[in-house]
Amino acid sequence: MSEREGDPRLVQLRFLERVQERDLARTRDWIRTREQQLAKEEEEARRRRRPPPAWIVETLLGREGRPDTVHQGGCIPIGFRARAIPEVEARRLLDGDPNLACQICRPDTALGLL
């Protein structure tokens, strides 16, 4: 045994290193477990989400909910004053006023009204 291996300070530091490696391994296990839990929760939340409605009407503020824009269900620019409508109502609204069709998702084209 060399003098360095018998040094009490070196022995203490090597012991500390082993303890810290064990702690680090345990912490990494906790991180891995939590990441797996979060991934599982996200997947379950994704499965629980309902698909968007097929047709949506956006209404104007202060005009007794008068229709402003008709959208397809997955359209991004839908505002907060929107509600799902059946296809029959979407057709009726667009037949009555073709200008109600969203210029992005073009529900009039999807419904074959053009």
N, CA, C and O atoms as a printed pandas DataFrame, in Angstrom:
     atom_number atom_name residue_name chain_id  residue_number  x_coord  y_coord  z_coord
0              1         N          MET        A               1    0.855   -1.171    0.000
1              2        CA          MET        A               1    0.000    0.000    0.000
2              3         C          MET        A               1    0.897    1.228    0.000
3              4         O          MET        A               1    1.811    1.341    0.817
4              5         N          SER        A               2    0.630    2.146   -0.921
5              6        CA          SER        A               2    1.444    3.360   -0.995
6              7         C          SER        A               2    0.999    4.350    0.065
7              8         O          SER        A               2   -0.045    4.185    0.698
8              9         N          GLU        A               3    1.801    5.369    0.244
9             10        CA          GLU        A               3    1.477    6.386    1.254
10            11         C          GLU        A               3    0.184    7.109    0.909
11            12         O          GLU        A               3   -0.592    7.456    1.799
12            13         N          ARG        A               4   -0.052    7.339   -0.388
13            14        CA          ARG        A               4   -1.260    8.076   -0.789
14            15         C          ARG        A               4   -2.522    7.298   -0.445
15            16         O          ARG        A               4   -3.497    7.899    0.007
16            17         N          GLU        A               5   -2.539    6.011   -0.638
17            18        CA          GLU        A               5   -3.726    5.203   -0.373
18            19         C          GLU        A               5   -4.064    5.163    1.110
19            20         O          GLU        A               5   -5.227    4.982    1.471
20            21         N          GLY        A               6   -3.088    5.327    1.959
21            22        CA          GLY        A               6   -3.319    5.297    3.393
22            23         C          GLY        A               6   -3.632    6.665    3.973
23            24         O          GLY        A               6   -3.881    6.785    5.172
24            25         N          ASP        A               7   -3.624    7.706    3.132
25            26        CA          ASP        A               7   -3.885    9.075    3.607
26            27         C          ASP        A               7   -5.345    9.188    4.072
27            28         O          ASP        A               7   -6.257    8.925    3.288
28            29         N          PRO        A               8   -5.579    9.576    5.333
29            30        CA          PRO        A               8   -6.947    9.638    5.850
30            31         C          PRO        A               8   -7.840   10.597    5.061
31            32         O          PRO        A               8   -9.022   10.321    4.855
32            33         N          ARG        A               9   -7.283   11.703    4.630
33            34        CA          ARG        A               9   -8.091   12.669    3.863
34            35         C          ARG        A               9   -8.518   12.073    2.528
35            36         O          ARG        A               9   -9.661   12.260    2.112
36            37         N          LEU        A              10   -7.631   11.364    1.854
37            38        CA          LEU        A              10   -7.956   10.719    0.582
38            39         C          LEU        A              10   -9.002    9.623    0.788
39            40         O          LEU        A              10   -9.901    9.468   -0.038
40            41         N          VAL        A              11   -8.899    8.881    1.852
41            42        CA          VAL        A              11   -9.889    7.841    2.166
42            43         C          VAL        A              11  -11.265    8.477    2.361
43            44         O          VAL        A              11  -12.271    7.962    1.872
44            45         N          GLN        A              12  -11.299    9.601    3.082
45            46        CA          GLN        A              12  -12.582   10.305    3.297
46            47         C          GLN        A              12  -13.165   10.811    1.984
47            48         O          GLN        A              12  -14.367   10.696    1.745
48            49         N          LEU        A              13  -12.313   11.369    1.139
49            50        CA          LEU        A              13  -12.792   11.896   -0.151
50            51         C          LEU        A              13  -13.317   10.783   -1.049
51            52         O          LEU        A              13  -14.323   10.966   -1.735
52            53         N          ARG        A              14  -12.643    9.621   -1.053
53            54        CA          ARG        A              14  -13.121    8.490   -1.860
54            55         C          ARG        A              14  -14.480    7.994   -1.331
55            56         O          ARG        A              14  -15.370    7.655   -2.111
56            57         N          PHE        A              15  -14.626    7.958   -0.014
57            58        CA          PHE        A              15  -15.911    7.571    0.581
58            59         C          PHE        A              15  -17.001    8.560    0.170
59            60         O          PHE        A              15  -18.091    8.156   -0.235
60            61         N          LEU        A              16  -16.701    9.863    0.275
61            62        CA          LEU        A              16  -17.665   10.893   -0.127
62            63         C          LEU        A              16  -18.052   10.732   -1.592
63            64         O          LEU        A              16  -19.220   10.890   -1.949
64            65         N          GLU        A              17  -17.090   10.422   -2.429
65            66        CA          GLU        A              17  -17.366   10.229   -3.857
66            67         C          GLU        A              17  -18.353    9.082   -4.073
67            68         O          GLU        A              17  -19.287    9.213   -4.863
68            69         N          ARG        A              18  -18.154    7.954   -3.374
69            70        CA          ARG        A              18  -19.073    6.820   -3.514
70            71         C          ARG        A              18  -20.483    7.171   -3.044
71            72         O          ARG        A              18  -21.468    6.783   -3.672
72            73         N          VAL        A              19  -20.572    7.904   -1.942
73            74        CA          VAL        A              19  -21.875    8.330   -1.419
74            75         C          VAL        A              19  -22.570    9.234   -2.436
75            76         O          VAL        A              19  -23.758    9.064   -2.711
76            77         N          GLN        A              20  -21.841   10.180   -2.985
77            78        CA          GLN        A              20  -22.443   11.107   -3.944
78            79         C          GLN        A              20  -22.850   10.400   -5.233
79            80         O          GLN        A              20  -23.883   10.733   -5.813
80            81         N          GLU        A              21  -22.062    9.435   -5.688
81            82        CA          GLU        A              21  -22.443    8.677   -6.885
82            83         C          GLU        A              21  -23.735    7.899   -6.653
83            84         O          GLU        A              21  -24.587    7.822   -7.538
84            85         N          ARG        A              22  -23.874    7.329   -5.473
85            86        CA          ARG        A              22  -25.100    6.612   -5.118
86            87         C          ARG        A              22  -26.290    7.570   -5.077
87            88         O          ARG        A              22  -27.368    7.268   -5.589
88            89         N          ASP        A              23  -26.067    8.749   -4.448
89            90        CA          ASP        A              23  -27.138    9.755   -4.384
90            91         C          ASP        A              23  -27.526   10.228   -5.781
91            92         O          ASP        A              23  -28.709   10.388   -6.079
92            93         N          LEU        A              24  -26.531   10.453   -6.635
93            94        CA          LEU        A              24  -26.810   10.906   -7.997
94            95         C          LEU        A              24  -27.603    9.841   -8.767
95            96         O          LEU        A              24  -28.535   10.173   -9.499
96            97         N          ALA        A              25  -27.240    8.581   -8.606
97            98        CA          ALA        A              25  -27.970    7.501   -9.277
98            99         C          ALA        A              25  -29.419    7.454   -8.798
99           100         O          ALA        A              25  -30.334    7.260   -9.598
100          101         N          ARG        A              26  -29.626    7.631   -7.487
101          102        CA          ARG        A              26  -30.975    7.622   -6.938
102          103         C          ARG        A              26  -31.773    8.818   -7.473
103          104         O          ARG        A              26  -32.941    8.676   -7.834
104          105         N          THR        A              27  -31.141    9.992   -7.522
105          106        CA          THR        A              27  -31.816   11.184   -8.045
106          107         C          THR        A              27  -32.184   10.996   -9.508
107          108         O          THR        A              27  -33.274   11.388   -9.927
108          109         N          ARG        A              28  -31.293   10.406  -10.286
109          110        CA          ARG        A              28  -31.597   10.156  -11.701
110          111         C          ARG        A              28  -32.759    9.174  -11.847
111          112         O          ARG        A              28  -33.572    9.310  -12.760
112          113         N          ASP        A              29  -32.841    8.197  -10.963
113          114        CA          ASP        A              29  -33.983    7.272  -10.978
114          115         C          ASP        A              29  -35.277    8.020  -10.692
115          116         O          ASP        A              29  -36.288    7.786  -11.354
116          117         N          TRP        A              30  -35.254    8.920   -9.708
117          118        CA          TRP        A              30  -36.447    9.713   -9.391
118          119         C          TRP        A              30  -36.862   10.568  -10.592
119          120         O          TRP        A              30  -38.048   10.677  -10.905
120          121         N          ILE        A              31  -35.875   11.173  -11.259
121          122        CA          ILE        A              31  -36.166   12.002  -12.441
122          123         C          ILE        A              31  -36.792   11.139  -13.532
123          124         O          ILE        A              31  -37.806   11.519  -14.118
124          125         N          ARG        A              32  -36.201    9.994  -13.805
125          126        CA          ARG        A              32  -36.717    9.093  -14.843
126          127         C          ARG        A              32  -38.152    8.653  -14.519
127          128         O          ARG        A              32  -39.009    8.618  -15.401
128          129         N          THR        A              33  -38.403    8.321  -13.254
129          130        CA          THR        A              33  -39.742    7.911  -12.837
130          131         C          THR        A              33  -40.740    9.044  -13.037
131          132         O          THR        A              33  -41.840    8.817  -13.540
132          133         N          ARG        A              34  -40.368   10.258  -12.649
133          134        CA          ARG        A              34  -41.278   11.403  -12.797
134          135         C          ARG        A              34  -41.539   11.713  -14.266
135          136         O          ARG        A              34  -42.671   12.022  -14.638
136          137         N          GLU        A              35  -40.511   11.634  -15.106
137          138        CA          GLU        A              35  -40.702   11.869  -16.543
138          139         C          GLU        A              35  -41.662   10.844  -17.134
139          140         O          GLU        A              35  -42.490   11.186  -17.978
140          141         N          GLN        A              36  -41.560    9.598  -16.700
141          142        CA          GLN        A              36  -42.472    8.566  -17.185
142          143         C          GLN        A              36  -43.900    8.840  -16.728
143          144         O          GLN        A              36  -44.847    8.644  -17.489
144          145         N          GLN        A              37  -44.058    9.297  -15.473
145          146        CA          GLN        A              37  -45.392    9.639  -14.971
146          147         C          GLN        A              37  -45.999   10.778  -15.776
147          148         O          GLN        A              37  -47.169   10.725  -16.152
148          149         N          LEU        A              38  -45.194   11.818  -16.042
149          150        CA          LEU        A              38  -45.701   12.967  -16.802
150          151         C          LEU        A              38  -46.075   12.568  -18.222
151          152         O          LEU        A              38  -47.092   13.020  -18.747
152          153         N          ALA        A              39  -45.264   11.731  -18.842
153          154        CA          ALA        A              39  -45.577   11.271  -20.199
154          155         C          ALA        A              39  -46.889   10.489  -20.211
155          156         O          ALA        A              39  -47.703   10.643  -21.122
156          157         N          LYS        A              40  -47.088    9.654  -19.199
157          158        CA          LYS        A              40  -48.325    8.873  -19.096
158          159         C          LYS        A              40  -49.525    9.808  -18.892
159          160         O          LYS        A              40  -50.569    9.614  -19.514
160          161         N          GLU        A              41  -49.381   10.819  -18.026
161          162        CA          GLU        A              41  -50.469   11.769  -17.788
162          163         C          GLU        A              41  -50.804   12.547  -19.053
163          164         O          GLU        A              41  -51.978   12.765  -19.351
164          165         N          GLU        A              42  -49.777   12.972  -19.805
165          166        CA          GLU        A              42  -50.020   13.699  -21.056
166          167         C          GLU        A              42  -50.760   12.824  -22.062
167          168         O          GLU        A              42  -51.680   13.289  -22.735
168          169         N          GLU        A              43  -50.363   11.567  -22.165
169          170        CA          GLU        A              43  -51.024   10.649  -23.088
170          171         C          GLU        A              43  -52.486   10.440  -22.702
171          172         O          GLU        A              43  -53.364   10.427  -23.565
172          173         N          GLU        A              44  -52.745   10.275  -21.402
173          174        CA          GLU        A              44  -54.128   10.107  -20.939
174          175         C          GLU        A              44  -54.945   11.365  -21.202
175          176         O          GLU        A              44  -56.107   11.273  -21.597
176          177         N          ALA        A              45  -54.362   12.523  -20.993
177          178        CA          ALA        A              45  -55.067   13.786  -21.261
178          179         C          ALA        A              45  -55.368   13.919  -22.747
179          180         O          ALA        A              45  -56.443   14.382  -23.127
180          181         N          ARG        A              46  -54.428   13.516  -23.582
181          182        CA          ARG        A              46  -54.642   13.583  -25.034
182          183         C          ARG        A              46  -55.784   12.669  -25.448
183          184         O          ARG        A              46  -56.584   13.030  -26.311
184          185         N          ARG        A              47  -55.871   11.486  -24.840
185          186        CA          ARG        A              47  -56.958   10.555  -25.159
186          187         C          ARG        A              47  -58.306   11.068  -24.688
187          188         O          ARG        A              47  -59.329   10.798  -25.318
188          189         N          ARG        A              48  -58.317   11.815  -23.571
189          190        CA          ARG        A              48  -59.583   12.310  -23.019
190          191         C          ARG        A              48  -60.119   13.510  -23.789
191          192         O          ARG        A              48  -61.322   13.768  -23.766
192          193         N          ARG        A              49  -59.237   14.254  -24.477
193          194        CA          ARG        A              49  -59.690   15.428  -25.207
194          195         C          ARG        A              49  -60.685   15.041  -26.289
195          196         O          ARG        A              49  -60.470   14.099  -27.052
196          197         N          ARG        A              50  -61.765   15.782  -26.334
197          198        CA          ARG        A              50  -62.751   15.529  -27.379
198          199         C          ARG        A              50  -62.263   16.158  -28.685
199          200         O          ARG        A              50  -61.585   17.186  -28.666
200          201         N          PRO        A              51  -62.601   15.556  -29.790
201          202        CA          PRO        A              51  -62.236   16.181  -31.069
202          203         C          PRO        A              51  -63.045   17.463  -31.246
203          204         O          PRO        A              51  -64.139   17.579  -30.692
204          205         N          PRO        A              52  -62.531   18.419  -32.003
205          206        CA          PRO        A              52  -63.281   19.660  -32.203
206          207         C          PRO        A              52  -64.566   19.382  -32.978
207          208         O          PRO        A              52  -64.636   18.417  -33.740
208          209         N          PRO        A              53  -65.579   20.222  -32.788
209          210        CA          PRO        A              53  -66.810   20.044  -33.563
210          211         C          PRO        A              53  -66.523   20.293  -35.047
211          212         O          PRO        A              53  -65.539   20.948  -35.393
212          213         N          ALA        A              54  -67.366   19.781  -35.899
213          214        CA          ALA        A              54  -67.144   19.915  -37.342
214          215         C          ALA        A              54  -67.360   21.354  -37.812
215          216         O          ALA        A              54  -66.663   21.822  -38.712
216          217         N          TRP        A              55  -68.327   22.059  -37.203
217          218        CA          TRP        A              55  -68.675   23.405  -37.658
218          219         C          TRP        A              55  -68.855   24.315  -36.455
219          220         O          TRP        A              55  -69.385   23.897  -35.426
220          221         N          ILE        A              56  -68.413   25.556  -36.585
221          222        CA          ILE        A              56  -68.482   26.519  -35.480
222          223         C          ILE        A              56  -68.943   27.861  -36.031
223          224         O          ILE        A              56  -68.551   28.271  -37.123
224          225         N          VAL        A              57  -69.788   28.540  -35.249
225          226        CA          VAL        A              57  -70.180   29.895  -35.611
226          227         C          VAL        A              57  -69.639   30.832  -34.540
227          228         O          VAL        A              57  -69.760   30.570  -33.343
228          229         N          GLU        A              58  -69.047   31.914  -34.988
229          230        CA          GLU        A              58  -68.534   32.956  -34.099
230          231         C          GLU        A              58  -69.529   34.107  -34.157
231          232         O          GLU        A              58  -69.977   34.493  -35.237
232          233         N          THR        A              59  -69.873   34.653  -32.999
233          234        CA          THR        A              59  -70.891   35.701  -32.962
234          235         C          THR        A              59  -70.279   37.046  -32.600
235          236         O          THR        A              59  -69.196   37.127  -32.021
236          237         N          LEU        A              60  -71.008   38.102  -32.961
237          238        CA          LEU        A              60  -70.569   39.463  -32.659
238          239         C          LEU        A              60  -70.919   39.832  -31.227
239          240         O          LEU        A              60  -71.871   39.298  -30.658
240          241         N          LEU        A              61  -70.168   40.724  -30.657
241          242        CA          LEU        A              61  -70.418   41.219  -29.309
242          243         C          LEU        A              61  -71.492   42.297  -29.357
243          244         O          LEU        A              61  -71.435   43.195  -30.197
244          245         N          GLY        A              62  -72.464   42.212  -28.466
245          246        CA          GLY        A              62  -73.460   43.265  -28.319
246          247         C          GLY        A              62  -74.547   43.302  -29.366
247          248         O          GLY        A              62  -75.314   44.264  -29.406
248          249         N          ARG        A              63  -74.646   42.326  -30.190
249          250        CA          ARG        A              63  -75.699   42.328  -31.217
250          251         C          ARG        A              63  -76.550   41.074  -31.101
251          252         O          ARG        A              63  -76.840   40.416  -32.100
252          253         N          GLU        A              64  -76.946   40.750  -29.883
253          254        CA          GLU        A              64  -77.770   39.583  -29.609
254          255         C          GLU        A              64  -77.187   38.319  -30.232
255          256         O          GLU        A              64  -77.932   37.455  -30.696
256          257         N          GLY        A              65  -75.892   38.209  -30.246
257          258        CA          GLY        A              65  -75.248   37.007  -30.743
258          259         C          GLY        A              65  -75.396   36.788  -32.231
259          260         O          GLY        A              65  -75.429   35.647  -32.692
260          261         N          ARG        A              66  -75.487   37.881  -32.998
261          262        CA          ARG        A              66  -75.620   37.758  -34.454
262          263         C          ARG        A              66  -74.380   37.066  -35.028
263          264         O          ARG        A              66  -73.260   37.402  -34.644
264          265         N          PRO        A              67  -74.563   36.105  -35.941
265          266        CA          PRO        A              67  -73.419   35.390  -36.517
266          267         C          PRO        A              67  -72.453   36.344  -37.221
267          268         O          PRO        A              67  -72.864   37.270  -37.920
268          269         N          ASP        A              68  -71.172   36.096  -37.018
269          270        CA          ASP        A              68  -70.137   36.903  -37.656
270          271         C          ASP        A              68  -69.327   36.071  -38.644
271          272         O          ASP        A              68  -69.064   36.507  -39.765
272          273         N          THR        A              69  -68.934   34.870  -38.221
273          274        CA          THR        A              69  -68.097   34.022  -39.066
274          275         C          THR        A              69  -68.436   32.558  -38.819
275          276         O          THR        A              69  -68.663   32.141  -37.683
276          277         N          VAL        A              70  -68.468   31.790  -39.895
277          278        CA          VAL        A              70  -68.651   30.340  -39.794
278          279         C          VAL        A              70  -67.295   29.704  -40.097
279          280         O          VAL        A              70  -66.631   30.054  -41.073
280          281         N          HIS        A              71  -66.899   28.757  -39.236
281          282        CA          HIS        A              71  -65.596   28.095  -39.362
282          283         C          HIS        A              71  -65.775   26.592  -39.436
283          284         O          HIS        A              71  -66.805   26.052  -39.032
284          285         N          GLN        A              72  -64.742   25.917  -39.966
285          286        CA          GLN        A              72  -64.620   24.483  -39.771
286          287         C          GLN        A              72  -64.068   24.283  -38.363
287          288         O          GLN        A              72  -63.412   25.175  -37.823
288          289         N          GLY        A              73  -64.324   23.137  -37.773
289          290        CA          GLY        A              73  -63.976   22.898  -36.376
290          291         C          GLY        A              73  -62.524   23.078  -36.000
291          292         O          GLY        A              73  -62.252   23.517  -34.883
292          293         N          GLY        A              74  -61.589   22.770  -36.850
293          294        CA          GLY        A              74  -60.177   22.859  -36.507
294          295         C          GLY        A              74  -59.539   24.192  -36.820
295          296         O          GLY        A              74  -58.316   24.314  -36.741
296          297         N          CYS        A              75  -60.323   25.196  -37.173
297          298        CA          CYS        A              75  -59.783   26.503  -37.564
298          299         C          CYS        A              75  -59.118   27.191  -36.365
299          300         O          CYS        A              75  -59.688   27.223  -35.274
300          301         N          ILE        A              76  -57.948   27.724  -36.560
301          302        CA          ILE        A              76  -57.170   28.340  -35.485
302          303         C          ILE        A              76  -57.717   29.698  -35.022
303          304         O          ILE        A              76  -57.738   29.936  -33.815
304          305         N          PRO        A              77  -58.160   30.602  -35.909
305          306        CA          PRO        A              77  -58.527   31.947  -35.442
306          307         C          PRO        A              77  -59.874   32.065  -34.738
307          308         O          PRO        A              77  -60.395   33.173  -34.610
308          309         N          ILE        A              78  -60.441   30.981  -34.286
309          310        CA          ILE        A              78  -61.742   31.053  -33.623
310          311         C          ILE        A              78  -61.606   31.819  -32.320
311          312         O          ILE        A              78  -60.713   31.544  -31.518
312          313         N          GLY        A              79  -62.504   32.790  -32.108
313          314        CA          GLY        A              79  -62.488   33.604  -30.897
314          315         C          GLY        A              79  -63.240   32.938  -29.756
315          316         O          GLY        A              79  -63.637   31.777  -29.849
316          317         N          PHE        A              80  -63.430   33.688  -28.680
317          318        CA          PHE        A              80  -64.067   33.106  -27.489
318          319         C          PHE        A              80  -65.587   33.142  -27.560
319          320         O          PHE        A              80  -66.238   32.459  -26.769
320          321         N          ARG        A              81  -66.180   33.906  -28.471
321          322        CA          ARG        A              81  -67.640   33.909  -28.623
322          323         C          ARG        A              81  -68.021   32.981  -29.769
323          324         O          ARG        A              81  -68.542   33.414  -30.797
324          325         N          ALA        A              82  -67.754   31.721  -29.571
325          326        CA          ALA        A              82  -68.013   30.728  -30.614
326          327         C          ALA        A              82  -68.748   29.545  -30.003
327          328         O          ALA        A              82  -68.604   29.238  -28.820
328          329         N          ARG        A              83  -69.537   28.893  -30.844
329          330        CA          ARG        A              83  -70.252   27.706  -30.383
330          331         C          ARG        A              83  -70.348   26.718  -31.531
331          332         O          ARG        A              83  -70.336   27.096  -32.703
332          333         N          ALA        A              84  -70.441   25.458  -31.175
333          334        CA          ALA        A              84  -70.574   24.407  -32.180
334          335         C          ALA        A              84  -71.965   24.464  -32.792
335          336         O          ALA        A              84  -72.943   24.768  -32.109
336          337         N          ILE        A              85  -72.042   24.173  -34.071
337          338        CA          ILE        A              85  -73.332   24.120  -34.771
338          339         C          ILE        A              85  -73.348   22.885  -35.662
339          340         O          ILE        A              85  -72.297   22.398  -36.080
340          341         N          PRO        A              86  -74.544   22.381  -35.950
341          342        CA          PRO        A              86  -74.635   21.232  -36.864
342          343         C          PRO        A              86  -74.400   21.686  -38.302
343          344         O          PRO        A              86  -74.471   22.875  -38.611
344          345         N          GLU        A              87  -74.125   20.742  -39.153
345          346        CA          GLU        A              87  -73.864   21.049  -40.565
346          347         C          GLU        A              87  -75.046   21.768  -41.221
347          348         O          GLU        A              87  -74.855   22.656  -42.051
348          349         N          VAL        A              88  -76.260   21.381  -40.846
349          350        CA          VAL        A              88  -77.461   21.999  -41.426
350          351         C          VAL        A              88  -77.470   23.500  -41.152
351          352         O          VAL        A              88  -77.781   24.296  -42.038
352          353         N          GLU        A              89  -77.129   23.884  -39.924
353          354        CA          GLU        A              89  -77.116   25.305  -39.584
354          355         C          GLU        A              89  -75.975   26.027  -40.296
355          356         O          GLU        A              89  -76.146   27.167  -40.729
356          357         N          ALA        A              90  -74.820   25.386  -40.423
357          358        CA          ALA        A              90  -73.699   25.999  -41.144
358          359         C          ALA        A              90  -74.100   26.269  -42.596
359          360         O          ALA        A              90  -73.823   27.340  -43.136
360          361         N          ARG        A              91  -74.752   25.292  -43.216
361          362        CA          ARG        A              91  -75.219   25.473  -44.608
362          363         C          ARG        A              91  -76.232   26.618  -44.698
363          364         O          ARG        A              91  -76.166   27.454  -45.599
364          365         N          ARG        A              92  -77.178   26.639  -43.737
365          366        CA          ARG        A              92  -78.210   27.681  -43.751
366          367         C          ARG        A              92  -77.582   29.072  -43.627
367          368         O          ARG        A              92  -77.946   29.994  -44.357
368          369         N          LEU        A              93  -76.638   29.211  -42.695
369          370        CA          LEU        A              93  -75.984   30.508  -42.493
370          371         C          LEU        A              93  -75.207   30.950  -43.728
371          372         O          LEU        A              93  -75.275   32.112  -44.128
372          373         N          LEU        A              94  -74.468   30.020  -44.329
373          374        CA          LEU        A              94  -73.658   30.368  -45.495
374          375         C          LEU        A              94  -74.508   30.568  -46.747
375          376         O          LEU        A              94  -74.147   31.353  -47.624
376          377         N          ASP        A              95  -75.637   29.860  -46.835
377          378        CA          ASP        A              95  -76.564   30.103  -47.950
378          379         C          ASP        A              95  -77.152   31.507  -47.831
379          380         O          ASP        A              95  -77.307   32.210  -48.830
380          381         N          GLY        A              96  -77.478   31.910  -46.600
381          382        CA          GLY        A              96  -78.059   33.227  -46.367
382          383         C          GLY        A              96  -77.064   34.359  -46.564
383          384         O          GLY        A              96  -77.443   35.424  -47.052
384          385         N          ASP        A              97  -75.806   34.160  -46.199
385          386        CA          ASP        A              97  -74.779   35.202  -46.339
386          387         C          ASP        A              97  -73.426   34.539  -46.578
387          388         O          ASP        A              97  -72.761   34.143  -45.622
388          389         N          PRO        A              98  -73.009   34.413  -47.834
389          390        CA          PRO        A              98  -71.734   33.769  -48.158
390          391         C          PRO        A              98  -70.524   34.486  -47.541
391          392         O          PRO        A              98  -69.456   33.890  -47.407
392          393         N          ASN        A              99  -70.688   35.757  -47.166
393          394        CA          ASN        A              99  -69.584   36.518  -46.569
394          395         C          ASN        A              99  -69.266   36.072  -45.142
395          396         O          ASN        A              99  -68.267   36.503  -44.566
396          397         N          LEU        A             100  -70.102   35.221  -44.575
397          398        CA          LEU        A             100  -69.842   34.709  -43.224
398          399         C          LEU        A             100  -68.754   33.634  -43.217
399          400         O          LEU        A             100  -68.260   33.271  -42.150
400          401         N          ALA        A             101  -68.378   33.127  -44.374
401          402        CA          ALA        A             101  -67.376   32.058  -44.445
402          403         C          ALA        A             101  -66.002   32.580  -44.047
403          404         O          ALA        A             101  -65.553   33.620  -44.529
404          405         N          CYS        A             102  -65.350   31.848  -43.166
405          406        CA          CYS        A             102  -63.979   32.172  -42.758
406          407         C          CYS        A             102  -63.086   32.119  -43.993
407          408         O          CYS        A             102  -63.172   31.184  -44.788
408          409         N          GLN        A             103  -62.241   33.113  -44.148
409          410        CA          GLN        A             103  -61.372   33.180  -45.316
410          411         C          GLN        A             103  -60.146   32.278  -45.180
411          412         O          GLN        A             103  -59.377   32.121  -46.128
412          413         N          ILE        A             104  -59.968   31.687  -44.000
413          414        CA          ILE        A             104  -58.824   30.805  -43.786
414          415         C          ILE        A             104  -59.215   29.341  -43.980
415          416         O          ILE        A             104  -58.581   28.628  -44.758
416          417         N          CYS        A             105  -60.259   28.887  -43.274
417          418        CA          CYS        A             105  -60.623   27.464  -43.343
418          419         C          CYS        A             105  -61.654   27.163  -44.434
419          420         O          CYS        A             105  -61.876   25.997  -44.761
420          421         N          ARG        A             106  -62.278   28.181  -44.996
421          422        CA          ARG        A             106  -63.225   28.059  -46.113
422          423         C          ARG        A             106  -64.275   26.967  -45.930
423          424         O          ARG        A             106  -64.264   25.967  -46.649
424          425         N          PRO        A             107  -65.190   27.155  -44.963
425          426        CA          PRO        A             107  -66.230   26.156  -44.757
426          427         C          PRO        A             107  -67.182   26.053  -45.947
427          428         O          PRO        A             107  -67.771   24.997  -46.178
428          429         N          ASP        A             108  -67.333   27.123  -46.689
429          430        CA          ASP        A             108  -68.211   27.093  -47.866
430          431         C          ASP        A             108  -67.679   26.089  -48.907
431          432         O          ASP        A             108  -68.461   25.379  -49.540
432          433         N          THR        A             109  -66.377   26.035  -49.077
433          434        CA          THR        A             109  -65.780   25.074  -50.001
434          435         C          THR        A             109  -65.955   23.648  -49.467
435          436         O          THR        A             109  -66.298   22.736  -50.219
436          437         N          ALA        A             110  -65.720   23.467  -48.178
437          438        CA          ALA        A             110  -65.848   22.138  -47.571
438          439         C          ALA        A             110  -67.273   21.620  -47.657
439          440         O          ALA        A             110  -67.496   20.416  -47.778
440          441         N          LEU        A             111  -68.241   22.534  -47.594
441          442        CA          LEU        A             111  -69.652   22.137  -47.684
442          443         C          LEU        A             111  -70.142   22.044  -49.126
443          444         O          LEU        A             111  -71.288   21.666  -49.370
444          445         N          GLY        A             112  -69.282   22.385  -50.077
445          446        CA          GLY        A             112  -69.645   22.321  -51.491
446          447         C          GLY        A             112  -70.591   23.412  -51.925
447          448         O          GLY        A             112  -71.398   23.205  -52.832
448          449         N          LEU        A             113  -70.511   24.581  -51.292
449          450        CA          LEU        A             113  -71.426   25.680  -51.622
450          451         C          LEU        A             113  -70.874   26.622  -52.667
451          452         O          LEU        A             113  -71.596   27.508  -53.125
452          453         N          LEU        A             114  -69.652   26.471  -53.055
453          454        CA          LEU        A             114  -69.075   27.358  -54.078
454          455         C          LEU        A             114  -69.268   26.816  -55.453
455          456         O          LEU        A             114  -68.844   27.437  -56.427
